[in-house]
Amino acid sequence: MSEQRREELECQVGRLPARAGVYLFRDMRGRVLYVGKAKSLRARVRSYLGVRQDAPAKVRQLARHIASLESYVVESEADALLLEWNLIREYRPRFNIQLRDDKSYPYIRVTLAEPYPRVQVTRRLVRDGSRYFGPYTNVGSMRSALRTIKELYTVRSCHYELPKEVPDRPCLDYHIGRCKAPCVGYQSEADYRSMIGEILDVLGGRTGAVRAAVVGRMKRASAALDYERAAELRDVLRGLETIERRQTAIDHRGGDHDVVGLQVVDQLACGVILKVREGRLLGREVHFLQNVKGEANPDVMAALVSGHYLRRQDLPGELLVPCDFPDRELIEEHLAGQRGGSVHITVPQRGRKRRLIDLADANAADLLREERLRGASRGEGGDSVGREGQLPAAARSLAETFNLSTPPRRVVCFDVSTLGGSDSVGSAVWLEDGQPRRDQYRRFRIREVPAGESDDYAMMQEVVRRYFDRQVREGRELPDLVLVDGGRGQLGAALQAMEAAGASDLPALALAKREEEVYRPDAVEPVRLDRRDAGLHWLQRARDEAHRFALAYNRALRRRRVLRSRLAEIRGVGPTREQKLLQRFGSLEAIRRATLDELAATPGVGRRTAMRIRAALSGEPNR
């Protein structure tokens, strides 16, 4: 740091207040290097101007690059803690420990601010009185939880602003038993809110109390000879038992707590949070942290706990962590305010809780070892999320070959799939550092190209436009590079769509299958990369994954169409019964394997129709 710059910074520091706040250090180009919080801004920032030679290398390097600073004064240390975390997420400074961005992971949202709440999937957290569960890093488990909720409870799926907007009559969901039509007064608000209370408990992993309440209501309904209601409650009870069977009992004494595990190696760390509710393991959430070299484990733990919990709502009363860390009491205070009740962060030394910590640590060690092996296979020396000097070879190659301003570590690839003009679909897959991020995958049914037509350019244009329309409108993450499966025509269609959606500033390429030629918007002739080029391998991997994903969706739609047409051929099976059968069994093979009693038990089917279905699907003539 030059003497002139030191004097300028000392003048700025002298004007800082001795109050709690957050400070940002910037380099000569204005980029944020580091975000920190302080009980006294003046004292904390001044310490960086006189860094000693025996200070950690990371601190000495930071001090050499500081060109300017800015600060925010806040009311309390708790406010500084939250602001620091938000600014780290926004700027992703080079010298801060960072969690990999989870903003694109889905949540389950229960809209409690509405008189008749809905249960939805969202990728945005909004302070609107709703309860959020997640984020779900495993999208399959999120969809499974949502499907179970909708099977157990009659939650409305309409978008009416009840009770202001009221339809003239109930919708189809009421007639097929998926909703009790609170919109027209068939279900009271008190009854509906009681059901929502159970859903909140189920999503929070507390099924024991819900199960006891359901058993009591089922017995009362049976005693009152209300057998239809008793049967509904019996089905709810079976659903809850299914949920409990999927969970692993790891603590026979019960209890609700999150168990945090941590492993750190070189530049990379892995944090694992095991969610234990009523003594059962519901699942785990995983975070990889970067820029941790030279950091003490307590500091990494502080970053993990802050980054994971500071905006969550589904908090337990206790967090079990392997070591104490800075600001633990401050974070406890903040989380207690979020939860509306006490939150204790404890460091177990022995016994069953220490064994849970060891289990979480073992999970973190296994995941970190796998991640480092994947990084090594990509030629990154085991650190798959390094800084600019540690970019994957493929990203460097693509940036140099195609003169890209940003090394393309995040690539989204588009493909379309059709068979004779029917069931036309599109796919968008996202690869980050060459690895799939399946939570970012999207699939599309082609709407704007008439059935029977195979206009690849128009279909590609529709898929790309719809994808970026939503990404841009909702402020979602954008890729570093757009890739389309095809040649110059597909690339031109994609560029038109990106311009219409407001994403024309993103670089785009097309990869043609036959000769593996790469087309660019600004060149007439395609580029042929060396077959051993790491960048080409990334493009091929993205292209092949987009093709696989689109083809799988196309085949699924064709199977569904064949299933529906096969059922429609059976005498006595109209659209309503077809819908009931599909809801219950899901596939033609499952219907074929079902017993006569199982088919007859499907609502609205009956024994005579079940016999016709069995005869038709077993190859016998209908009677």
C-alpha positions as CSV (number, residue, x, y, z in Angstrom):
1,M,0.0,0.0,0.0
2,S,1.5,3.3,-1.1
3,E,2.0,6.1,1.5
4,Q,-0.4,8.4,-0.3
5,R,-3.2,5.7,-0.3
6,R,-2.4,5.0,3.4
7,E,-2.9,8.7,4.3
8,E,-6.2,8.9,2.4
9,L,-7.5,5.8,4.1
10,E,-6.3,7.1,7.5
11,C,-8.3,10.3,6.9
12,Q,-11.4,8.2,6.0
13,V,-10.9,5.9,9.1
14,G,-10.6,9.0,11.4
15,R,-14.1,10.1,10.3
16,L,-15.7,6.7,11.0
17,P,-17.9,6.6,14.1
18,A,-17.2,4.3,17.0
19,R,-20.5,2.5,16.4
20,A,-21.6,-0.9,15.2
21,G,-21.7,-1.3,11.4
22,V,-20.4,-3.0,8.3
23,Y,-17.4,-2.0,6.2
24,L,-16.4,-2.8,2.6
25,F,-12.9,-2.7,1.2
26,R,-12.5,-2.1,-2.6
27,D,-9.5,-2.4,-4.9
28,M,-8.2,0.1,-7.5
29,R,-10.9,-1.1,-10.0
30,G,-13.7,-0.6,-7.5
31,R,-14.3,-4.4,-6.9
32,V,-15.3,-5.4,-3.4
33,L,-12.5,-7.3,-1.8
34,Y,-13.9,-7.9,1.7
35,V,-17.0,-7.3,3.7
36,G,-16.8,-7.3,7.5
37,K,-18.8,-6.2,10.6
38,A,-17.6,-4.4,13.7
39,K,-18.8,-3.4,17.1
40,S,-16.8,-0.2,16.5
41,L,-16.2,0.7,12.9
42,R,-13.3,3.0,13.7
43,A,-11.3,0.6,15.8
44,R,-11.9,-2.4,13.5
45,V,-11.0,-0.8,10.2
46,R,-8.0,1.0,11.7
47,S,-6.5,-2.4,12.4
48,Y,-6.0,-3.1,8.7
49,L,-3.8,-0.1,8.2
50,G,-1.1,-1.4,10.5
51,V,-0.9,-5.1,9.6
52,R,2.1,-6.8,11.2
53,Q,4.4,-9.1,9.3
54,D,3.4,-12.1,11.5
55,A,-0.3,-11.6,10.6
56,P,-2.0,-14.3,8.5
57,A,-1.0,-14.3,4.8
58,K,-4.6,-13.7,3.8
59,V,-4.8,-10.5,5.9
60,R,-1.5,-9.2,4.6
61,Q,-2.6,-9.8,1.0
62,L,-5.9,-8.1,1.6
63,A,-4.2,-5.0,3.2
64,R,-1.9,-4.7,0.1
65,H,-4.9,-4.4,-2.3
66,I,-7.2,-2.0,-0.3
67,A,-7.7,1.2,-2.3
68,S,-10.9,2.6,-0.7
69,L,-13.5,1.7,1.8
70,E,-17.2,2.4,2.5
71,S,-19.2,1.8,5.6
72,Y,-22.7,1.4,6.9
73,V,-23.8,2.4,10.4
74,V,-26.5,0.2,11.9
75,E,-28.4,0.1,15.2
76,S,-27.0,-3.1,16.7
77,E,-24.5,-5.9,16.2
78,A,-27.4,-8.1,15.2
79,D,-28.3,-5.8,12.4
80,A,-24.6,-5.7,11.3
81,L,-24.5,-9.5,11.2
82,L,-27.5,-9.7,8.8
83,L,-26.3,-6.8,6.6
84,E,-22.8,-8.4,6.4
85,W,-24.3,-11.7,5.2
86,N,-26.5,-9.9,2.6
87,L,-23.6,-7.9,1.2
88,I,-21.4,-11.1,1.0
89,R,-24.1,-12.8,-1.0
90,E,-24.5,-9.7,-3.3
91,Y,-20.8,-9.0,-4.0
92,R,-19.2,-12.5,-3.4
93,P,-15.9,-10.8,-2.3
94,R,-12.6,-12.5,-3.0
95,F,-11.4,-12.6,0.6
96,N,-14.6,-13.7,2.4
97,I,-15.5,-17.2,3.1
98,Q,-18.5,-18.0,0.9
99,L,-21.2,-20.5,0.7
100,R,-22.0,-21.7,-2.8
101,D,-25.1,-19.7,-3.9
102,D,-28.3,-21.5,-3.0
103,K,-30.7,-18.8,-4.2
104,S,-32.0,-21.0,-7.0
105,Y,-33.0,-23.9,-4.8
106,P,-36.8,-24.3,-4.4
107,Y,-38.8,-23.8,-1.2
108,I,-42.2,-24.9,-0.2
109,R,-44.3,-21.8,0.6
110,V,-47.4,-21.8,2.7
111,T,-49.2,-18.4,2.2
112,L,-50.4,-17.9,5.8
113,A,-51.2,-14.2,5.2
114,E,-54.3,-15.4,3.1
115,P,-57.5,-16.4,4.9
116,Y,-57.4,-19.7,2.9
117,P,-53.6,-20.4,2.5
118,R,-52.1,-22.3,-0.5
119,V,-49.1,-24.6,-0.6
120,Q,-46.7,-23.7,-3.5
121,V,-43.2,-24.1,-4.8
122,T,-41.1,-21.0,-5.1
123,R,-37.5,-19.9,-5.6
124,R,-37.9,-16.5,-4.0
125,L,-38.1,-15.6,-0.3
126,V,-40.4,-12.7,0.3
127,R,-41.4,-11.2,3.7
128,D,-45.1,-11.4,3.1
129,G,-46.2,-13.4,6.2
130,S,-45.8,-16.8,4.4
131,R,-43.9,-19.8,6.0
132,Y,-41.1,-21.2,3.9
133,F,-39.7,-24.7,4.2
134,G,-36.4,-25.4,2.5
135,P,-34.3,-24.7,0.5
136,Y,-34.5,-28.2,-1.0
137,T,-31.1,-29.0,-2.5
138,N,-32.7,-32.4,-3.5
139,V,-35.6,-31.3,-5.8
140,G,-36.9,-34.9,-5.8
141,S,-37.4,-34.9,-2.1
142,M,-39.2,-31.5,-2.3
143,R,-41.6,-32.8,-5.0
144,S,-42.2,-36.0,-3.0
145,A,-43.1,-33.9,0.1
146,L,-45.4,-31.7,-1.9
147,R,-47.1,-34.7,-3.6
148,T,-47.7,-36.3,-0.2
149,I,-49.2,-33.2,1.2
150,K,-51.6,-32.9,-1.7
151,E,-52.6,-36.6,-1.4
152,L,-53.3,-36.2,2.3
153,Y,-55.0,-32.8,2.4
154,T,-57.5,-30.9,0.2
155,V,-55.5,-27.8,-0.3
156,R,-56.9,-25.4,-2.8
157,S,-54.8,-24.9,-6.0
158,C,-56.7,-21.9,-7.5
159,H,-55.4,-18.4,-7.6
160,Y,-58.6,-16.6,-6.3
161,E,-58.0,-13.9,-3.7
162,L,-60.5,-15.3,-1.2
163,P,-62.9,-14.1,0.1
164,K,-62.8,-11.1,-2.2
165,E,-62.9,-13.1,-5.5
166,V,-65.5,-15.8,-5.5
167,P,-66.3,-18.1,-8.5
168,D,-69.8,-19.0,-9.5
169,R,-69.3,-22.7,-8.8
170,P,-66.6,-25.1,-7.6
171,C,-63.9,-26.2,-10.1
172,L,-62.9,-29.7,-11.1
173,D,-60.7,-30.2,-8.0
174,Y,-63.9,-30.3,-5.9
175,H,-65.6,-32.9,-8.1
176,I,-62.6,-35.3,-8.0
177,G,-62.1,-34.9,-4.3
178,R,-58.9,-32.7,-4.4
179,C,-60.6,-29.7,-2.7
180,K,-63.6,-29.0,-0.5
181,A,-64.4,-25.8,-2.2
182,P,-63.9,-23.1,0.5
183,C,-64.3,-20.6,-2.4
184,V,-68.1,-21.1,-2.4
185,G,-68.5,-21.7,1.3
186,Y,-68.5,-25.5,1.3
187,Q,-65.6,-25.5,3.8
188,S,-65.4,-23.0,6.7
189,E,-62.3,-20.9,7.2
190,A,-61.7,-22.4,10.7
191,D,-61.8,-25.9,9.3
192,Y,-59.4,-25.0,6.5
193,R,-57.0,-23.2,8.8
194,S,-57.0,-26.3,11.1
195,M,-56.0,-28.4,8.1
196,I,-53.2,-25.9,7.3
197,G,-51.9,-26.2,10.9
198,E,-51.5,-29.9,10.4
199,I,-49.7,-29.3,7.1
200,L,-47.2,-27.0,8.8
201,D,-46.5,-29.7,11.3
202,V,-46.0,-32.4,8.6
203,L,-43.7,-30.2,6.6
204,G,-41.7,-29.4,9.8
205,G,-41.3,-33.1,10.4
206,R,-43.6,-33.2,13.5
207,T,-45.9,-36.0,12.4
208,G,-46.5,-37.6,15.9
209,A,-48.9,-35.0,17.2
210,V,-50.7,-34.9,13.8
211,R,-51.1,-38.7,13.8
212,A,-52.5,-38.7,17.3
213,A,-55.1,-36.0,16.4
214,V,-56.1,-37.9,13.2
215,V,-56.6,-41.2,15.2
216,G,-58.8,-39.3,17.7
217,R,-60.9,-37.8,14.9
218,M,-61.2,-41.1,13.1
219,K,-62.5,-42.9,16.2
220,R,-65.1,-40.1,16.8
221,A,-66.3,-40.3,13.2
222,S,-66.6,-44.1,13.4
223,A,-68.5,-43.8,16.7
224,A,-70.9,-41.3,15.0
225,L,-71.4,-43.8,12.1
226,D,-69.8,-41.2,9.7
227,Y,-68.0,-44.0,7.9
228,E,-67.1,-41.9,4.9
229,R,-65.3,-39.4,7.0
230,A,-63.6,-42.2,9.0
231,A,-62.3,-43.7,5.7
232,E,-60.9,-40.3,4.7
233,L,-59.1,-40.0,8.0
234,R,-57.8,-43.6,7.7
235,D,-56.2,-42.7,4.3
236,V,-54.6,-39.6,5.9
237,L,-53.2,-41.9,8.7
238,R,-51.8,-44.3,6.2
239,G,-50.1,-41.4,4.4
240,L,-48.5,-40.2,7.6
241,E,-47.3,-43.7,8.4
242,T,-45.7,-43.8,4.9
243,I,-43.9,-40.5,5.6
244,E,-42.6,-41.9,8.9
245,R,-41.3,-45.1,7.3
246,R,-39.3,-43.0,4.9
247,Q,-37.5,-41.3,7.8
248,T,-34.7,-42.9,9.8
249,A,-35.0,-43.2,13.6
250,I,-31.6,-42.1,15.0
251,D,-32.6,-40.9,18.5
252,H,-35.1,-43.1,20.4
253,R,-35.6,-40.3,23.0
254,G,-37.0,-38.0,20.3
255,G,-36.2,-34.3,20.2
256,D,-36.0,-31.6,17.5
257,H,-32.5,-30.3,16.6
258,D,-30.3,-29.6,13.6
259,V,-26.9,-31.3,13.7
260,V,-24.0,-29.5,11.9
261,G,-20.9,-31.3,10.6
262,L,-17.9,-29.6,9.0
263,Q,-14.7,-30.8,7.2
264,V,-12.0,-28.4,5.8
265,V,-9.2,-29.3,3.3
266,D,-7.1,-26.6,1.6
267,Q,-9.3,-24.1,-0.3
268,L,-12.6,-26.1,0.1
269,A,-14.8,-27.0,3.0
270,C,-18.1,-29.0,3.3
271,G,-20.8,-28.3,5.8
272,V,-23.6,-30.8,6.4
273,I,-26.8,-30.1,8.3
274,L,-28.8,-33.1,9.5
275,K,-32.4,-32.3,10.2
276,V,-33.7,-34.3,13.2
277,R,-37.4,-34.0,14.2
278,E,-39.0,-36.1,16.9
279,G,-35.9,-38.3,16.9
280,R,-36.1,-39.0,13.1
281,L,-33.7,-38.0,10.4
282,L,-35.7,-36.1,7.8
283,G,-32.8,-35.4,5.5
284,R,-29.6,-33.4,5.1
285,E,-28.6,-30.1,3.5
286,V,-25.1,-29.7,2.0
287,H,-23.0,-26.5,1.5
288,F,-19.6,-26.2,0.0
289,L,-17.6,-23.2,1.2
290,Q,-14.7,-21.6,-0.7
291,N,-11.8,-19.2,0.2
292,V,-11.2,-21.1,3.4
293,K,-7.5,-21.7,3.1
294,G,-5.7,-20.4,6.2
295,E,-9.0,-19.9,8.1
296,A,-9.5,-21.5,11.5
297,N,-12.4,-24.0,11.8
298,P,-14.4,-21.7,14.2
299,D,-14.4,-18.9,11.5
300,V,-15.5,-21.4,8.8
301,M,-18.2,-22.6,11.2
302,A,-19.4,-19.1,11.8
303,A,-19.7,-18.5,8.1
304,L,-21.6,-21.8,7.6
305,V,-24.1,-21.2,10.4
306,S,-24.6,-17.5,9.4
307,G,-25.1,-18.3,5.7
308,H,-27.4,-21.2,6.3
309,Y,-29.7,-19.9,9.1
310,L,-29.9,-16.1,9.0
311,R,-33.0,-16.1,6.8
312,R,-34.6,-19.4,7.5
313,Q,-38.0,-19.9,9.2
314,D,-38.2,-23.6,10.0
315,L,-35.8,-23.4,12.9
316,P,-35.5,-26.0,15.7
317,G,-34.9,-25.1,19.3
318,E,-31.4,-26.5,19.3
319,L,-28.4,-26.5,17.0
320,L,-25.6,-29.0,17.7
321,V,-22.2,-27.9,16.4
322,P,-18.8,-29.5,16.6
323,C,-17.0,-26.4,17.9
324,D,-17.7,-23.0,19.3
325,F,-17.3,-20.1,17.0
326,P,-17.3,-16.3,17.0
327,D,-20.6,-14.4,17.4
328,R,-22.4,-17.6,18.6
329,E,-24.4,-15.7,21.2
330,L,-25.2,-12.9,18.7
331,I,-26.5,-15.5,16.2
332,E,-28.5,-17.2,18.9
333,E,-30.2,-13.9,19.7
334,H,-31.0,-13.3,16.1
335,L,-32.3,-16.8,15.4
336,A,-34.5,-16.6,18.5
337,G,-36.1,-13.5,17.1
338,Q,-36.8,-15.3,13.8
339,R,-38.2,-18.3,15.5
340,G,-40.3,-16.5,18.1
341,G,-38.7,-18.7,20.8
342,S,-35.3,-19.6,22.2
343,V,-32.6,-21.2,20.0
344,H,-29.6,-22.8,21.7
345,I,-26.3,-23.5,19.9
346,T,-24.5,-26.2,21.9
347,V,-21.2,-28.1,21.5
348,P,-21.8,-31.7,22.8
349,Q,-18.7,-33.3,24.3
350,R,-20.0,-36.9,24.8
351,G,-23.1,-39.1,24.7
352,R,-25.8,-39.5,22.0
353,K,-25.6,-35.8,20.8
354,R,-21.8,-36.1,20.3
355,R,-22.5,-39.3,18.3
356,L,-24.8,-37.3,16.1
357,I,-22.1,-34.7,15.5
358,D,-19.7,-37.5,14.5
359,L,-22.3,-38.8,12.0
360,A,-22.6,-35.3,10.5
361,D,-18.8,-34.9,10.3
362,A,-18.6,-38.3,8.6
363,N,-21.1,-37.2,6.0
364,A,-19.2,-34.0,5.4
365,A,-15.9,-35.9,5.0
366,D,-17.4,-38.3,2.4
367,L,-19.0,-35.5,0.4
368,L,-15.8,-33.4,0.5
369,R,-13.7,-36.3,-0.7
370,E,-16.1,-36.9,-3.6
371,E,-16.1,-33.2,-4.6
372,R,-12.3,-33.0,-4.5
373,L,-12.1,-36.1,-6.7
374,R,-14.5,-34.5,-9.2
375,G,-12.4,-31.4,-9.2
376,A,-9.2,-33.4,-9.8
377,S,-10.9,-35.2,-12.7
378,R,-11.5,-31.7,-14.3
379,G,-7.8,-30.8,-13.9
380,E,-8.4,-28.3,-11.0
381,G,-6.1,-29.8,-8.4
382,G,-9.0,-30.8,-6.2
383,D,-10.4,-27.3,-5.8
384,S,-13.4,-27.1,-8.1
385,V,-14.3,-23.6,-7.0
386,G,-11.0,-21.7,-6.9
387,R,-10.3,-18.1,-7.8
388,E,-9.4,-16.7,-11.2
389,G,-6.0,-18.3,-11.1
390,Q,-7.5,-21.7,-10.5
391,L,-10.1,-21.7,-13.3
392,P,-10.9,-25.1,-14.8
393,A,-8.9,-25.7,-18.0
394,A,-12.1,-26.0,-20.0
395,A,-13.3,-22.5,-19.0
396,R,-10.0,-21.0,-19.8
397,S,-9.9,-22.7,-23.2
398,L,-13.4,-21.5,-24.2
399,A,-12.7,-18.0,-23.0
400,E,-9.5,-17.7,-25.1
401,T,-10.9,-19.5,-28.2
402,F,-14.1,-17.5,-28.5
403,N,-12.8,-14.2,-26.9
404,L,-15.3,-14.3,-24.0
405,S,-15.2,-11.5,-21.4
406,T,-16.1,-14.0,-18.6
407,P,-14.7,-17.6,-18.3
408,P,-17.9,-19.7,-18.9
409,R,-18.1,-21.7,-15.7
410,R,-22.0,-21.7,-15.9
411,V,-23.3,-23.1,-19.2
412,V,-27.0,-23.5,-20.1
413,C,-27.7,-25.7,-23.2
414,F,-31.0,-25.9,-25.1
415,D,-32.4,-28.7,-27.3
416,V,-35.7,-29.6,-28.9
417,S,-37.1,-33.1,-29.4
418,T,-40.0,-34.2,-31.6
419,L,-41.3,-37.4,-33.3
420,G,-43.2,-36.8,-36.5
421,G,-44.3,-33.4,-35.3
422,S,-46.1,-34.9,-32.2
423,D,-45.3,-34.4,-28.5
424,S,-42.7,-31.7,-29.4
425,V,-40.7,-30.6,-26.3
426,G,-37.7,-28.5,-25.4
427,S,-35.1,-28.7,-22.6
428,A,-32.7,-26.4,-20.9
429,V,-29.9,-28.0,-18.8
430,W,-27.4,-26.1,-16.6
431,L,-23.8,-27.3,-16.1
432,E,-21.5,-25.6,-13.6
433,D,-17.8,-26.3,-13.8
434,G,-18.8,-29.1,-16.2
435,Q,-21.2,-30.8,-13.6
436,P,-25.0,-30.9,-13.9
437,R,-27.0,-28.6,-11.6
438,R,-30.3,-30.5,-11.9
439,D,-32.2,-28.0,-9.7
440,Q,-31.7,-25.6,-12.7
441,Y,-33.0,-28.0,-15.4
442,R,-36.2,-26.9,-17.2
443,R,-38.4,-28.6,-19.7
444,F,-41.0,-27.2,-22.1
445,R,-44.0,-28.4,-24.1
446,I,-44.0,-26.6,-27.4
447,R,-47.1,-24.5,-27.6
448,E,-46.7,-22.1,-30.5
449,V,-45.7,-24.5,-33.4
450,P,-48.8,-26.3,-34.6
451,A,-48.9,-30.1,-34.0
452,G,-47.7,-32.0,-37.0
453,E,-45.1,-29.4,-38.0
454,S,-41.4,-29.9,-37.4
455,D,-40.1,-26.3,-37.5
456,D,-36.9,-26.7,-35.5
457,Y,-36.0,-23.0,-35.7
458,A,-39.4,-21.9,-34.4
459,M,-39.4,-24.5,-31.6
460,M,-35.8,-23.5,-30.5
461,Q,-36.9,-19.8,-30.5
462,E,-39.9,-20.5,-28.4
463,V,-38.0,-22.5,-25.8
464,V,-35.1,-20.0,-25.4
465,R,-37.5,-17.0,-25.2
466,R,-39.7,-18.7,-22.6
467,Y,-36.7,-19.7,-20.5
468,F,-35.1,-16.2,-20.5
469,D,-38.4,-14.4,-20.1
470,R,-38.8,-16.0,-16.7
471,Q,-35.1,-15.8,-15.7
472,V,-34.9,-12.0,-16.5
473,R,-38.4,-11.2,-15.1
474,E,-37.8,-12.9,-11.8
475,G,-34.2,-11.8,-11.4
476,R,-32.9,-15.3,-11.4
477,E,-29.3,-16.4,-12.0
478,L,-28.0,-16.1,-15.6
479,P,-25.4,-18.3,-17.2
480,D,-22.0,-17.3,-18.5
481,L,-22.6,-19.0,-21.8
482,V,-25.6,-20.1,-23.8
483,L,-25.2,-23.2,-26.0
484,V,-27.8,-24.6,-28.5
485,D,-27.8,-28.0,-30.1
486,G,-27.7,-27.4,-33.9
487,G,-26.1,-25.2,-36.4
488,R,-26.4,-21.6,-37.7
489,G,-30.1,-21.6,-38.1
490,Q,-30.7,-22.7,-34.5
491,L,-28.2,-20.2,-33.2
492,G,-29.9,-17.4,-35.1
493,A,-33.3,-18.4,-33.7
494,A,-31.9,-18.5,-30.1
495,L,-30.3,-15.0,-30.5
496,Q,-33.6,-13.5,-31.7
497,A,-35.3,-15.0,-28.7
498,M,-32.6,-13.8,-26.2
499,E,-33.0,-10.3,-27.6
500,A,-36.7,-10.4,-27.2
501,A,-36.3,-11.5,-23.6
502,G,-33.7,-8.9,-22.6
503,A,-30.8,-11.3,-22.5
504,S,-28.9,-10.3,-25.7
505,D,-25.7,-9.5,-23.7
506,L,-25.0,-13.1,-23.0
507,P,-22.5,-14.9,-25.3
508,A,-24.0,-17.8,-27.3
509,L,-22.7,-20.7,-29.4
510,A,-24.1,-23.6,-31.3
511,L,-22.7,-27.1,-31.5
512,A,-23.5,-29.2,-34.6
513,K,-23.6,-33.0,-34.0
514,R,-22.1,-34.4,-37.2
515,E,-18.8,-32.7,-37.4
516,E,-18.8,-31.2,-33.9
517,E,-18.5,-27.8,-35.4
518,V,-19.0,-24.7,-33.2
519,Y,-20.9,-21.8,-34.7
520,R,-20.5,-18.2,-33.5
521,P,-22.8,-15.2,-34.1
522,D,-20.0,-13.0,-35.5
523,A,-18.3,-15.5,-37.9
524,V,-19.4,-17.1,-41.1
525,E,-17.3,-20.2,-40.8
526,P,-17.7,-22.6,-37.9
527,V,-14.8,-23.5,-35.6
528,R,-13.4,-27.0,-35.3
529,L,-11.8,-27.6,-32.0
530,D,-9.2,-30.3,-31.3
531,R,-11.0,-33.5,-30.3
532,R,-8.9,-33.5,-27.1
533,D,-9.8,-29.9,-26.2
534,A,-11.2,-29.6,-22.7
535,G,-13.6,-26.8,-23.8
536,L,-15.0,-29.0,-26.5
537,H,-15.6,-31.7,-23.9
538,W,-17.6,-29.3,-21.8
539,L,-19.8,-28.3,-24.8
540,Q,-20.3,-31.9,-25.8
541,R,-21.3,-32.9,-22.2
542,A,-23.8,-30.0,-22.1
543,R,-25.2,-30.8,-25.5
544,D,-25.6,-34.6,-24.8
545,E,-27.3,-33.9,-21.4
546,A,-29.8,-31.5,-23.0
547,H,-30.6,-34.1,-25.7
548,R,-31.0,-36.8,-23.1
549,F,-33.3,-34.6,-20.9
550,A,-35.5,-33.5,-23.9
551,L,-35.8,-37.1,-25.2
552,A,-36.8,-38.5,-21.8
553,Y,-39.5,-35.9,-21.6
554,N,-40.7,-36.6,-25.1
555,R,-40.9,-40.4,-24.3
556,A,-42.8,-39.7,-21.1
557,L,-45.4,-37.7,-22.9
558,R,-45.8,-40.4,-25.6
559,R,-46.2,-43.1,-22.9
560,R,-48.9,-40.9,-21.2
561,R,-50.7,-40.4,-24.5
562,V,-50.7,-44.2,-25.2
563,L,-51.9,-44.9,-21.7
564,R,-54.8,-42.5,-22.0
565,S,-55.8,-43.8,-25.4
566,R,-55.6,-47.4,-24.2
567,L,-57.9,-46.7,-21.3
568,A,-60.3,-44.7,-23.4
569,E,-60.9,-47.9,-25.6
570,I,-62.4,-49.8,-22.6
571,R,-66.2,-49.6,-22.4
572,G,-67.3,-47.8,-19.3
573,V,-64.1,-45.9,-18.8
574,G,-64.8,-42.3,-19.5
575,P,-62.6,-39.2,-18.8
576,T,-63.6,-39.1,-15.1
577,R,-62.8,-42.8,-14.4
578,E,-59.6,-42.5,-16.5
579,Q,-58.5,-39.6,-14.3
580,K,-59.2,-41.5,-11.1
581,L,-57.3,-44.5,-12.3
582,L,-54.3,-42.4,-13.3
583,Q,-54.3,-40.6,-10.0
584,R,-54.3,-43.9,-8.1
585,F,-52.0,-46.1,-10.1
586,G,-49.9,-43.8,-12.3
587,S,-49.1,-46.1,-15.1
588,L,-50.7,-48.7,-17.4
589,E,-48.4,-51.4,-16.1
590,A,-49.5,-50.6,-12.5
591,I,-53.1,-50.8,-13.5
592,R,-52.5,-54.1,-15.3
593,R,-50.8,-55.6,-12.1
594,A,-53.6,-54.4,-9.8
595,T,-56.0,-56.9,-8.3
596,L,-59.7,-56.8,-9.1
597,D,-60.4,-55.5,-5.5
598,E,-57.8,-52.7,-5.9
599,L,-59.4,-51.6,-9.2
600,A,-62.9,-51.8,-7.8
601,A,-61.8,-49.7,-4.8
602,T,-60.9,-46.8,-7.0
603,P,-63.5,-44.1,-6.5
604,G,-66.2,-44.2,-9.2
605,V,-65.0,-47.4,-10.8
606,G,-66.9,-50.3,-9.1
607,R,-66.6,-54.0,-9.6
608,R,-68.3,-54.3,-13.0
609,T,-66.0,-51.7,-14.6
610,A,-63.0,-53.2,-12.8
611,M,-63.8,-56.6,-14.4
612,R,-63.9,-54.9,-17.9
613,I,-60.6,-53.2,-17.3
614,R,-59.0,-56.5,-16.1
615,A,-60.3,-58.3,-19.2
616,A,-59.2,-55.7,-21.6
617,L,-55.7,-55.3,-20.3
618,S,-55.1,-59.1,-20.0
619,G,-55.9,-59.6,-23.6
620,E,-59.4,-61.1,-23.1
621,P,-62.5,-59.7,-24.9
622,N,-64.7,-57.2,-23.1
623,R,-67.8,-58.5,-21.7
